[in-house]
């Protein structure tokens, strides 16, 4: 067990770091390097552990306060710091040479490392005294390497669509290593799913809770990746999308399927059901009497029941420091408030009676104020003068977004949060009046925040990032079945209601439209939006649904957190006072105008790769 724990700690050390030195560096001396690595089982285990670093792709770096934040490239929020990497995506000014979300080179490096590992591990000498330990483990190492390779192909697939399949350890001097055509989407999907099936037959169902093996790939992770891949393949972006009809290899191979196939939805549904039928996962339910806390705890604790594929993260306070509200008075949280959340996301949360706020039966009000109690992360706290916009909403809203006069328990002090303009405030405002660096919309992130972290004192959060969790599998099943059937049935409703029940939201159907395929499609898409806010799902979903040109294009809104001097003066209050800021705050205004074009649905193959490999054809519009 000591030996296994050592390897696992190496694995965690690589994954927890923002960057990790490559264990197996592919250079012209690679043959010498391979001989050194695979002549010793401990070194070979190090190469295996390094493959896990591939799970820590750049788009999950936000949890450490870095990287390009996918949510800030969607209608979820804006990174309002200066000169941030999301700006080109928001303006449409990114291309094949400046894509900060490009993974092409890194992904193929990991794929190559996996190929080398798989080609050599069986020839690695094993100590005679340790045969009983290693012989049953080697097949698991190989299965995990195959999964991690398949996962890299999935990441390539959802970015670029058709990509080359290179599954032999070609030498860097081999001419075929730099002359590789793209494989068709259906071939890529078939490879990923067949690999998932193969390794699922080898991998264990689970590792014991809290053991040093937690975080390793399981049967459930393999089947979940299969379900996710098949869902993407069934989605409009890849299922009969005629926009890509002209994207062909030089030999005429059609890279994107041009005929819509409804049966692809059934394949996705069946794959999701296979995960559900394992019976080893359950939705996190630590505080069933408190639907807000019941949901919130999943994102600041180490969960062993719902998370199917975790990214292991060491204890830290990076998230809290970067994203928590930034008021600097004695009782403020003292974070850096990096994200301004858009009104579009706020409005996506239903009322707690299950009606969208646009429905006349919802009871939603845009005027007036209320007083009562709100969950502050630790206990229910009295609040006053809270806008009726934030009354009786889906509990996930309160666990996900900070808003004006909401509360957060900070060192046993639940100061009301203040995002309205508050002139010479001495740090008592959580949206400092400094354009370009502070909250612009009147909303900050709350999801992920750990109430035990004191940014003015001690304490670290202990969480993992859920790369795949059970709630996604329920919604994959619901979406796929709804699209496959002519109208939703009980199985569709039940899958969505499993997710809603965790936060005590009413069961669907509720409105007449919920009984139709189109109406239920909107419900499922919205359920995915609010359940997975700030989890890097929205960026990909709006692309595979082919709705990004609608939702990520045009004006994005917030509240009037940056009023004009004339507006403040017209209130009759001191223009620098909190009262003046609040009086003009609850008005929806344009915060940013986004640009999303047809070519943005898929990423361009990096120009450097096309320069090297003339056999690669570029994606549409690039």
C-alpha positions as CSV (number, residue, x, y, z in Angstrom):
1,X,0.0,0.0,0.0
2,X,2.9,2.4,0.7
3,X,4.1,2.0,-2.9
4,X,0.7,2.8,-4.3
5,X,0.4,5.8,-2.0
6,X,3.7,7.1,-3.3
7,X,2.5,6.9,-6.9
8,X,-0.8,8.5,-6.0
9,X,0.9,11.5,-4.3
10,X,3.0,11.9,-7.4
11,X,-0.2,12.0,-9.4
12,X,-1.8,14.6,-7.1
13,X,1.3,16.7,-7.2
14,X,1.2,16.9,-11.0
15,X,-2.5,17.5,-11.2
16,X,-2.7,20.1,-8.4
17,X,0.0,22.2,-10.0
18,X,-0.9,24.9,-12.5
19,X,1.9,23.4,-14.7
20,X,3.9,20.2,-14.3
21,X,7.3,19.4,-15.8
22,X,6.8,16.7,-18.4
23,X,7.9,13.4,-17.1
24,X,8.4,11.9,-20.5
25,X,9.7,14.7,-22.7
26,X,9.4,13.8,-26.4
27,X,12.7,15.1,-27.9
28,X,15.1,13.7,-30.5
29,X,16.7,11.7,-27.7
30,X,13.4,10.0,-27.0
31,X,14.6,6.5,-27.5
32,X,17.2,6.9,-24.7
33,X,14.5,8.5,-22.5
34,X,12.1,5.6,-23.2
35,X,14.7,3.0,-22.4
36,X,15.5,4.8,-19.1
37,X,11.8,5.0,-18.2
38,X,10.6,1.5,-19.2
39,X,13.6,-0.3,-17.8
40,X,12.3,0.4,-14.3
41,X,8.8,-0.2,-13.1
42,X,8.9,2.7,-10.7
43,X,9.9,5.1,-13.5
44,X,7.1,3.5,-15.7
45,X,4.6,4.2,-13.0
46,X,5.8,7.8,-13.0
47,X,5.0,8.0,-16.8
48,X,1.6,6.5,-16.0
49,X,1.0,9.1,-13.3
50,X,2.0,11.9,-15.6
51,X,-0.8,11.0,-18.0
52,X,-3.3,12.1,-15.3
53,X,-2.0,15.6,-15.7
54,X,-3.9,15.7,-19.0
55,X,-7.1,16.0,-17.0
56,X,-5.9,19.4,-15.8
57,X,-6.6,21.2,-19.1
58,X,-6.3,25.0,-19.3
59,X,-10.1,25.5,-19.1
60,X,-10.3,24.3,-15.5
61,X,-7.5,26.6,-14.3
62,X,-10.1,29.2,-13.1
63,X,-10.3,27.2,-9.9
64,X,-6.8,28.4,-9.3
65,X,-7.6,31.9,-10.5
66,X,-5.9,31.5,-13.8
67,X,-6.5,30.5,-17.4
68,X,-9.2,31.5,-19.8
69,X,-12.5,31.2,-18.0
70,X,-15.1,29.5,-20.2
71,X,-18.0,31.1,-18.4
72,X,-16.6,34.5,-19.2
73,X,-16.8,33.6,-22.9
74,X,-20.5,32.9,-22.6
75,X,-23.7,34.7,-21.4
76,X,-22.8,33.6,-17.8
77,X,-20.4,36.4,-16.9
78,X,-17.7,38.8,-17.8
79,X,-14.1,38.9,-16.6
80,X,-13.9,42.6,-15.8
81,X,-10.2,42.7,-15.0
82,X,-8.0,44.5,-17.6
83,X,-6.5,42.9,-20.7
84,X,-7.8,39.4,-19.9
85,X,-7.6,36.4,-22.2
86,X,-11.4,36.3,-22.6
87,X,-11.6,39.6,-24.5
88,X,-10.8,38.2,-28.0
89,X,-13.6,35.6,-27.6
90,X,-16.1,38.3,-26.5
91,X,-15.2,40.6,-29.4
92,X,-14.9,37.8,-32.0
93,X,-11.2,38.8,-32.6
94,X,-9.7,35.4,-32.0
95,X,-8.3,33.2,-34.8
96,X,-6.0,30.3,-35.7
97,X,-3.0,32.1,-34.3
98,X,-4.3,33.6,-31.0
99,X,-6.7,31.0,-29.5
100,X,-6.0,30.8,-25.8
101,X,-8.3,27.7,-25.6
102,X,-6.3,25.8,-28.2
103,X,-5.1,22.4,-27.0
104,X,-4.0,20.8,-30.2
105,X,-0.3,20.5,-29.5
106,X,-0.6,19.6,-25.8
107,X,-3.3,17.0,-26.5
108,X,-1.3,15.2,-29.1
109,X,1.7,15.3,-26.8
110,X,-0.4,13.5,-24.1
111,X,-1.7,11.1,-26.8
112,X,1.8,10.3,-27.8
113,X,2.9,9.8,-24.2
114,X,0.0,7.3,-23.8
115,X,0.9,5.5,-27.0
116,X,4.5,5.2,-25.8
117,X,3.4,3.9,-22.4
118,X,1.0,1.3,-24.0
119,X,3.7,0.2,-26.4
120,X,6.3,-0.4,-23.6
121,X,4.7,-1.1,-20.3
122,X,4.4,-4.9,-21.0
123,X,8.1,-5.1,-21.6
124,X,9.0,-3.4,-18.4
125,X,10.9,-5.7,-16.0
126,X,9.1,-6.5,-12.8
127,X,10.9,-7.4,-9.5
128,X,10.4,-11.1,-8.8
129,X,9.5,-10.3,-5.2
130,X,6.7,-8.0,-6.4
131,X,5.0,-10.0,-9.1
132,X,1.9,-10.6,-7.0
133,X,1.5,-6.8,-6.6
134,X,2.3,-5.6,-10.2
135,X,0.8,-8.3,-12.4
136,X,-2.8,-7.4,-11.5
137,X,-2.0,-3.7,-11.7
138,X,-0.5,-3.5,-15.1
139,X,-3.8,-4.1,-16.9
140,X,-5.3,-1.3,-14.9
141,X,-2.5,1.0,-15.7
142,X,-3.0,0.2,-19.4
143,X,-6.8,0.7,-19.2
144,X,-6.4,4.1,-17.5
145,X,-3.9,5.2,-20.1
146,X,-6.3,4.2,-22.8
147,X,-9.1,6.2,-21.1
148,X,-6.9,9.3,-20.7
149,X,-6.0,9.0,-24.4
150,X,-9.7,8.7,-25.3
151,X,-10.5,11.7,-23.1
152,X,-7.9,13.8,-25.0
153,X,-9.5,12.8,-28.2
154,X,-12.9,13.9,-26.8
155,X,-11.4,17.3,-25.9
156,X,-10.1,17.6,-29.4
157,X,-13.4,16.5,-30.9
158,X,-15.5,19.0,-29.2
159,X,-13.1,21.8,-30.1
160,X,-12.3,20.9,-33.7
161,X,-14.7,18.1,-34.8
162,X,-12.8,15.8,-37.1
163,X,-9.2,15.2,-36.0
164,X,-6.4,12.8,-36.9
165,X,-6.4,9.5,-35.0
166,X,-2.7,8.7,-34.2
167,X,-2.6,5.7,-32.0
168,X,0.9,4.3,-32.5
169,X,4.1,5.7,-31.1
170,X,5.5,7.1,-34.3
171,X,9.1,8.4,-34.0
172,X,9.4,12.1,-34.4
173,X,11.6,11.5,-37.5
174,X,8.9,9.4,-39.2
175,X,7.6,11.4,-42.1
176,X,4.0,10.2,-41.4
177,X,4.2,11.9,-38.0
178,X,3.9,15.3,-39.8
179,X,1.6,14.2,-42.7
180,X,-1.6,13.1,-41.2
181,X,-5.1,13.8,-42.5
182,X,-8.1,14.4,-40.3
183,X,-10.3,11.4,-39.6
184,X,-14.1,11.9,-40.0
185,X,-16.2,12.8,-37.0
186,X,-17.9,9.4,-37.0
187,X,-14.5,7.6,-36.9
188,X,-13.4,9.8,-34.0
189,X,-16.6,9.1,-32.1
190,X,-16.3,5.4,-32.8
191,X,-12.8,5.3,-31.5
192,X,-13.5,7.1,-28.3
193,X,-16.6,5.0,-27.5
194,X,-15.0,1.7,-28.4
195,X,-12.1,2.5,-26.1
196,X,-14.5,3.4,-23.3
197,X,-16.3,0.1,-23.8
198,X,-13.0,-1.8,-23.8
199,X,-11.6,-0.2,-20.6
200,X,-14.9,-0.3,-18.8
201,X,-14.7,-4.1,-18.9
202,X,-11.3,-3.9,-17.1
203,X,-11.6,-1.0,-14.6
204,X,-13.2,-1.4,-11.1
205,X,-16.5,0.0,-10.2
206,X,-15.1,2.1,-7.5
207,X,-12.3,2.7,-5.0
208,X,-13.0,2.8,-1.3
209,X,-14.1,6.2,-0.1
210,X,-11.2,8.4,1.0
211,X,-8.6,5.8,-0.1
212,X,-5.3,6.8,-1.7
213,X,-6.7,5.4,-5.0
214,X,-9.6,7.9,-5.1
215,X,-9.4,9.9,-8.3
216,X,-8.2,7.0,-10.4
217,X,-10.3,6.2,-13.5
218,X,-13.2,3.8,-12.8
219,X,-15.7,1.8,-14.9
220,X,-18.2,4.6,-14.3
221,X,-15.9,7.3,-15.7
222,X,-15.3,5.3,-18.9
223,X,-19.1,4.8,-19.4
224,X,-19.8,8.4,-18.6
225,X,-17.2,9.6,-21.2
226,X,-18.9,7.4,-23.7
227,X,-22.3,8.9,-22.9
228,X,-21.0,12.4,-23.1
229,X,-19.3,11.7,-26.5
230,X,-22.4,10.1,-28.0
231,X,-24.5,13.1,-26.8
232,X,-22.2,15.5,-28.6
233,X,-22.3,13.3,-31.7
234,X,-26.1,13.3,-31.7
235,X,-26.3,17.1,-31.2
236,X,-27.1,19.6,-34.0
237,X,-23.4,20.7,-34.3
238,X,-22.3,17.3,-35.4
239,X,-25.5,15.6,-36.6
240,X,-26.3,16.6,-40.1
241,X,-24.9,20.1,-39.9
242,X,-24.8,21.2,-43.6
243,X,-22.7,24.3,-42.7
244,X,-19.7,21.9,-42.9
245,X,-20.6,20.2,-46.1
246,X,-17.5,21.5,-47.9
247,X,-15.0,20.4,-45.2
248,X,-13.4,17.4,-46.9
249,X,-10.0,15.8,-47.1
250,X,-8.0,16.0,-50.4
251,X,-9.3,12.5,-51.3
252,X,-12.9,13.7,-51.0
253,X,-13.6,12.1,-47.5
254,X,-16.5,14.0,-45.9
255,X,-15.3,15.0,-42.4
256,X,-18.7,15.9,-41.0
257,X,-21.8,13.8,-41.4
258,X,-24.4,15.5,-43.6
259,X,-27.5,13.3,-42.9
260,X,-29.3,13.7,-39.6
261,X,-29.6,10.5,-37.7
262,X,-32.2,10.4,-34.9
263,X,-31.0,7.1,-33.7
264,X,-27.8,8.8,-32.4
265,X,-29.9,10.2,-29.6
266,X,-31.0,6.7,-28.5
267,X,-27.4,5.6,-28.4
268,X,-26.6,8.5,-26.1
269,X,-29.6,7.7,-23.9
270,X,-28.6,4.1,-23.6
271,X,-25.1,5.0,-22.7
272,X,-26.2,7.3,-20.0
273,X,-28.6,4.7,-18.6
274,X,-25.7,2.3,-18.4
275,X,-24.0,4.7,-16.0
276,X,-27.2,5.1,-13.9
277,X,-27.7,1.4,-13.8
278,X,-24.3,0.8,-12.2
279,X,-25.9,1.9,-8.9
280,X,-22.7,3.2,-7.4
281,X,-23.4,7.0,-7.6
282,X,-25.9,9.2,-5.8
283,X,-26.6,12.9,-5.8
284,X,-24.9,14.8,-3.0
285,X,-27.3,15.2,-0.2
286,X,-25.5,16.4,2.9
287,X,-28.2,18.8,4.2
288,X,-31.6,17.7,2.8
289,X,-33.5,20.1,5.0
290,X,-31.7,23.1,3.5
291,X,-31.8,23.0,-0.3
292,X,-29.4,25.9,-0.7
293,X,-26.7,24.3,1.4
294,X,-27.5,20.8,0.0
295,X,-26.4,22.0,-3.4
296,X,-23.6,24.4,-2.3
297,X,-21.6,21.9,-0.3
298,X,-20.8,19.9,-3.4
299,X,-18.5,22.6,-4.6
300,X,-16.4,23.2,-1.5
301,X,-16.1,19.7,-0.1
302,X,-14.5,16.5,-1.4
303,X,-17.5,14.4,-2.6
304,X,-17.2,10.7,-3.0
305,X,-20.7,9.9,-4.2
306,X,-21.8,12.2,-7.0
307,X,-18.5,13.0,-8.7
308,X,-17.7,10.3,-11.3
309,X,-14.5,11.8,-12.6
310,X,-12.8,14.2,-10.2
311,X,-9.9,16.5,-10.8
312,X,-7.9,16.2,-7.6
313,X,-7.0,19.6,-6.1
314,X,-4.9,20.2,-3.1
315,X,-6.1,22.5,-0.2
316,X,-6.0,26.1,-1.2
317,X,-7.8,29.4,-1.1
318,X,-7.1,30.5,-4.7
319,X,-10.8,30.6,-5.7
320,X,-11.9,32.5,-2.7
321,X,-9.1,35.1,-3.1
322,X,-9.8,35.6,-6.8
323,X,-13.6,35.5,-7.0
324,X,-15.1,36.5,-3.7
325,X,-16.5,40.1,-3.4
326,X,-13.9,42.7,-2.9
327,X,-15.1,45.1,-0.3
328,X,-12.3,46.2,2.0
329,X,-13.9,47.5,5.1
330,X,-13.4,45.8,8.5
331,X,-16.3,43.3,7.9
332,X,-15.9,42.7,4.2
333,X,-14.9,39.4,2.6
334,X,-11.7,40.9,1.1
335,X,-11.6,39.0,-2.1
336,X,-10.8,40.3,-5.6
337,X,-14.2,40.0,-7.2
338,X,-13.0,38.9,-10.7
339,X,-16.3,38.2,-12.4
340,X,-19.3,40.2,-13.2
341,X,-22.3,37.9,-13.6
342,X,-24.8,38.8,-16.3
343,X,-28.5,39.4,-15.8
344,X,-29.1,36.8,-18.5
345,X,-27.9,34.1,-16.1
346,X,-29.8,35.6,-13.1
347,X,-33.0,35.6,-15.1
348,X,-32.5,31.9,-16.0
349,X,-33.3,30.8,-12.5
350,X,-37.0,29.8,-12.1
351,X,-39.2,30.8,-9.1
352,X,-39.4,28.2,-6.4
353,X,-42.8,27.2,-7.7
354,X,-41.2,25.9,-10.8
355,X,-42.4,28.6,-13.2
356,X,-39.9,30.6,-15.3
357,X,-39.9,34.3,-14.3
358,X,-41.4,35.2,-17.7
359,X,-44.5,33.1,-17.0
360,X,-47.4,35.2,-15.6
361,X,-48.1,32.5,-13.0
362,X,-44.6,32.7,-11.5
363,X,-45.3,35.6,-9.2
364,X,-42.0,37.3,-10.1
365,X,-41.7,41.0,-9.4
366,X,-39.2,43.5,-10.6
367,X,-40.3,46.3,-8.2
368,X,-40.4,46.6,-4.4
369,X,-38.4,45.1,-1.6
370,X,-38.7,42.5,1.1
371,X,-37.2,41.6,4.4
372,X,-36.7,38.1,5.9
373,X,-33.9,35.6,6.2
374,X,-31.3,34.2,3.8
375,X,-28.7,31.5,4.0
376,X,-25.4,33.1,4.6
377,X,-23.3,30.0,4.1
378,X,-23.4,29.0,7.7
379,X,-26.8,29.9,9.1
380,X,-30.0,31.8,8.2
381,X,-29.5,35.5,8.7
382,X,-31.9,38.4,8.8
383,X,-31.9,40.6,5.7
384,X,-33.7,43.8,4.7
385,X,-34.4,45.9,1.7
386,X,-33.7,43.0,-0.7
387,X,-35.2,43.5,-4.2
388,X,-38.2,41.4,-4.9
389,X,-36.3,40.2,-8.0
390,X,-34.4,37.9,-5.6
391,X,-37.4,36.6,-3.6
392,X,-38.6,32.9,-3.8
393,X,-36.1,31.8,-6.5
394,X,-34.7,28.4,-7.3
395,X,-32.4,27.6,-4.3
396,X,-29.5,27.1,-6.7
397,X,-29.6,30.9,-7.4
398,X,-28.8,31.7,-3.8
399,X,-26.0,29.1,-3.7
400,X,-24.5,30.4,-7.0
401,X,-24.7,34.2,-7.2
402,X,-24.0,37.1,-4.8
403,X,-26.4,40.0,-5.2
404,X,-27.2,43.4,-3.6
405,X,-28.0,43.0,0.1
406,X,-27.5,39.3,0.1
407,X,-25.3,38.0,2.9
408,X,-22.2,35.9,3.3
409,X,-21.0,34.7,6.7
410,X,-17.4,36.0,7.0
411,X,-15.7,35.3,10.4
412,X,-19.1,35.1,12.0
413,X,-20.1,38.5,10.5
414,X,-22.8,38.4,7.8
415,X,-22.4,41.9,6.4
416,X,-24.9,42.7,3.6
417,X,-23.2,42.7,0.2
418,X,-23.2,46.0,-1.6
419,X,-22.8,46.3,-5.4
420,X,-24.7,49.5,-6.1
421,X,-22.6,52.6,-6.7
422,X,-21.3,54.0,-3.4
423,X,-19.0,56.9,-4.1
424,X,-16.3,57.7,-1.5
425,X,-17.1,54.5,0.3
426,X,-13.8,53.8,2.1
427,X,-13.9,50.1,0.9
428,X,-17.4,49.5,2.2
429,X,-18.7,48.6,-1.3
430,X,-18.2,45.3,-2.9
431,X,-18.2,46.9,-6.4
432,X,-15.5,49.6,-6.1
433,X,-16.1,52.6,-8.4
434,X,-13.0,51.9,-10.4
435,X,-14.0,51.1,-14.1
436,X,-12.2,48.1,-15.6
437,X,-11.2,46.3,-12.5
438,X,-14.3,45.8,-10.4
439,X,-17.9,44.5,-10.5
440,X,-19.9,46.0,-13.3
441,X,-23.2,44.2,-13.3
442,X,-24.2,44.1,-9.6
443,X,-23.5,40.4,-9.3
444,X,-20.5,38.2,-8.3
445,X,-19.8,34.4,-8.2
446,X,-20.8,32.6,-5.0
447,X,-20.7,29.0,-6.2
448,X,-17.4,27.3,-5.2
449,X,-16.9,29.6,-2.2
450,X,-16.1,27.8,1.1
451,X,-17.6,29.6,4.1
452,X,-14.7,28.2,6.2
453,X,-12.1,30.2,4.4
454,X,-11.1,33.4,6.1
455,X,-9.2,35.6,3.6
456,X,-8.0,37.8,6.4
457,X,-6.9,34.9,8.4
458,X,-6.4,31.1,8.1
459,X,-8.2,28.2,6.4
460,X,-8.1,26.5,3.0
461,X,-10.9,25.0,1.0
462,X,-10.6,21.2,0.3
463,X,-12.5,20.5,-2.9
464,X,-12.1,18.6,-6.1
465,X,-13.3,19.8,-9.5
466,X,-16.1,17.6,-10.9
467,X,-15.0,16.8,-14.4
468,X,-18.1,14.6,-14.7
469,X,-20.8,14.2,-12.1
470,X,-24.0,12.2,-11.8
471,X,-26.3,15.2,-12.4
472,X,-24.9,15.5,-15.9
473,X,-25.7,11.9,-16.6
474,X,-29.3,12.3,-15.6
475,X,-29.6,15.3,-17.9
476,X,-27.8,13.5,-20.8
477,X,-30.4,10.8,-20.5
478,X,-33.3,13.3,-20.3
479,X,-32.0,15.3,-23.3
480,X,-31.3,12.3,-25.5
481,X,-34.6,10.6,-24.8
482,X,-36.5,13.8,-25.3
483,X,-34.9,14.3,-28.7
484,X,-35.3,10.7,-29.7
485,X,-39.0,10.5,-28.8
486,X,-41.9,12.4,-30.5
487,X,-42.8,13.8,-27.1
488,X,-41.4,13.5,-23.6
489,X,-42.4,10.5,-21.5
490,X,-42.1,9.6,-17.8
491,X,-38.5,8.6,-18.2
492,X,-37.6,12.1,-19.4
493,X,-39.4,13.9,-16.6
494,X,-38.0,11.5,-14.0
495,X,-34.4,12.1,-15.0
496,X,-34.8,15.9,-14.8
497,X,-36.8,15.7,-11.6
498,X,-34.0,13.6,-9.9
499,X,-31.7,16.7,-10.3
500,X,-34.4,19.2,-9.3
501,X,-35.4,17.2,-6.2
502,X,-32.0,17.8,-4.6
503,X,-32.9,21.5,-4.2
504,X,-36.6,20.9,-3.6
505,X,-37.8,22.3,-6.9
506,X,-41.2,21.1,-8.1
507,X,-41.4,18.2,-10.5
508,X,-41.9,18.7,-14.2
509,X,-44.2,18.9,-16.2
510,X,-45.6,22.2,-14.9
511,X,-46.6,24.2,-17.9
512,X,-48.5,23.0,-21.0
513,X,-45.3,23.5,-23.1
514,X,-43.5,21.0,-20.9
515,X,-45.5,18.2,-22.6
516,X,-44.0,18.9,-26.0
517,X,-40.6,18.0,-27.4
518,X,-39.8,21.7,-28.0
519,X,-41.0,22.9,-24.7
520,X,-39.2,20.2,-22.8
521,X,-36.0,20.9,-24.8
522,X,-36.1,24.5,-23.4
523,X,-36.6,23.1,-19.9
524,X,-33.7,20.7,-20.1
525,X,-31.4,23.3,-21.6
526,X,-32.3,25.7,-18.8
527,X,-31.9,23.0,-16.2
528,X,-28.4,22.3,-17.5
529,X,-27.7,26.0,-17.5
530,X,-28.5,26.6,-13.8
531,X,-27.3,23.2,-12.4
532,X,-23.9,23.6,-14.1
533,X,-23.4,27.4,-13.9
534,X,-19.7,28.2,-13.7
535,X,-18.7,24.6,-14.3
536,X,-17.4,25.0,-17.9
537,X,-20.5,23.3,-19.4
538,X,-22.4,26.3,-21.0
539,X,-19.5,27.2,-23.4
540,X,-19.8,23.7,-25.0
541,X,-23.5,23.3,-24.7
542,X,-24.5,26.4,-26.6
543,X,-22.2,25.3,-29.4
544,X,-23.4,21.7,-29.8
545,X,-27.0,23.0,-29.6
546,X,-26.2,25.6,-32.3
547,X,-27.7,28.4,-30.2
548,X,-24.5,30.3,-29.5
549,X,-25.1,32.8,-32.3
550,X,-28.3,33.8,-30.5
551,X,-27.2,33.7,-26.8
552,X,-23.6,34.7,-27.1
553,X,-24.0,37.4,-29.8
554,X,-25.2,40.9,-29.0
555,X,-25.8,42.8,-25.8
556,X,-25.1,41.3,-22.4
557,X,-26.8,43.0,-19.4
558,X,-26.4,43.8,-15.8
559,X,-27.8,46.3,-13.3
560,X,-26.9,49.9,-13.2
561,X,-23.8,49.6,-11.0
562,X,-22.1,52.4,-13.0
563,X,-24.6,55.2,-13.0
564,X,-24.0,58.6,-14.6
565,X,-23.4,61.7,-12.3
566,X,-26.7,63.1,-13.6
567,X,-28.6,59.9,-12.6
568,X,-27.1,60.1,-9.1
569,X,-27.9,63.8,-8.7
570,X,-31.5,63.3,-9.8
571,X,-32.2,61.1,-6.8
572,X,-32.0,64.1,-4.4
573,X,-29.5,62.2,-2.2
574,X,-25.9,62.9,-1.8
575,X,-24.5,61.6,-5.1
576,X,-21.7,59.8,-3.2
577,X,-24.1,58.1,-0.8
578,X,-25.2,54.5,-0.7
579,X,-28.8,55.7,-0.9
580,X,-28.2,57.5,-4.3
581,X,-26.5,54.4,-5.7
582,X,-29.3,52.1,-4.6
583,X,-32.0,54.5,-5.9
584,X,-30.8,54.1,-9.5
585,X,-29.3,50.6,-9.3
586,X,-32.2,48.3,-10.2
587,X,-32.3,49.2,-13.9
588,X,-31.1,46.7,-16.5
589,X,-28.4,48.2,-18.7
590,X,-26.0,46.9,-21.4
591,X,-22.7,45.9,-19.9
592,X,-21.0,44.5,-23.0
593,X,-21.7,43.7,-26.6
594,X,-20.5,40.3,-27.8
595,X,-19.7,39.0,-31.3
596,X,-20.3,35.3,-32.3
597,X,-20.1,34.3,-35.9
598,X,-20.8,31.0,-37.6
599,X,-17.1,30.1,-37.8
600,X,-16.9,30.3,-34.0
601,X,-18.9,27.1,-33.5
602,X,-15.7,25.1,-34.0
603,X,-12.2,26.2,-33.3
604,X,-9.6,26.6,-36.1
605,X,-6.8,24.1,-36.4
606,X,-3.7,26.1,-35.3
607,X,-2.0,27.7,-38.3
608,X,1.3,26.4,-37.1
609,X,0.0,22.8,-37.5
610,X,-1.3,23.5,-41.0
611,X,2.1,25.0,-41.9
612,X,3.7,21.8,-40.7
613,X,1.2,19.3,-42.1
614,X,-0.2,20.2,-45.5
615,X,-2.6,17.3,-45.3
616,X,-4.7,19.1,-42.7
617,X,-7.7,21.0,-44.0
618,X,-9.0,24.0,-42.0
619,X,-12.4,24.2,-40.4
620,X,-15.3,26.3,-41.8
621,X,-14.7,30.0,-41.9
622,X,-11.1,30.1,-40.8
